[in-house]
């Protein structure tokens, strides 16, 4: 019989899996993100070299390098 690995809920109260959240995809431009998702709630200023900018939306934060999406993080609910 195969072993079964059970991973407990570590206190997350997520009611929606991250896969269900529609969010920007890698390679999209700032203009495409703005057109599809509207204006962010907050824009964090660029940091580092190359500059990384973060746009904060209600359900996710988008990380841009220069003008392009490099990563999107879904917020815990």
Secondary structure as UniProt FT lines:
FT   HELIX           18..20
FT   TURN            26..27
FT   HELIX           30..37
FT   STRAND          42..47
FT   TURN            48..51
FT   STRAND          52..56
FT   STRAND          60..65
FT   TURN            66..67
FT   STRAND          68..74
//
